[in-house]
């Protein structure tokens, strides 16, 4: 009995020594978070009301920035896209994660393995609805949106590539035939060829999946089509309506 009591006391001491979980970021603002092992540092927006119900799961929007926001100043990620929009609309009802690509060569690209690691860490930390994970990106981040979606179509409820194309011609477009997609491009884009954007969307549409991809072309617009795209309330309404259908677990024979 004495040994049993001593063992219990030792276990109690171990439990007491365990550090408490890190506090969550404040609600309604964007805060910087360090990179988890193998991932990217990121800004996170936690919606208001997140702490009111410890069981509620929330939609997650992941935003991948363009080449101009690479570096070590995480605040630079707010220059364009959803992080810029969320500063004006702090009542938005979703989690927003905006990673930052490190400084490097001019041709540095997003690494989908590091994005996978970041997303895994986010899902461990926050109550994410697995059927409502959305991916969007502009320019360089739009290319990565295509790339990550082709590699992990099981993850996302919808994708929104902006001012970008899919670089890998070897990809089977039918991989994304059942993915809700809304792409945006300027018809006068002098950085990313809009005709190639038409081509990938047409190829996916030709697969005759369960949902037709959408593409908005802005007339007389050059490379900055993300400004009207992300400012359009219709995009956000459409995005948050999408849900990924999870397969039913295999039933055992009775």
ABEGO torsion letter per residue (X at the ends): XAAAAAAAAAAAAAAAABBBBBBBBBBGBBBBBBBBBGBBBBBBBBBBGAAABAABBBBBBBBBBBAAABEABAAAAAABEAAAAAAABAABABBBBBBBBBBBBAABBBBAAAAAAAAAAAAAABBBBAABBBBBBBEAAAAAAAAAAAABAAABABBBBBGBBBABAABBAAAAAABBBBBBBBAABAABBAAAAAAAAAAAAAAGBABBBBBBBBBGBBAAAAAAAAABAAAAAAAAABBBBBBBBBBBBX
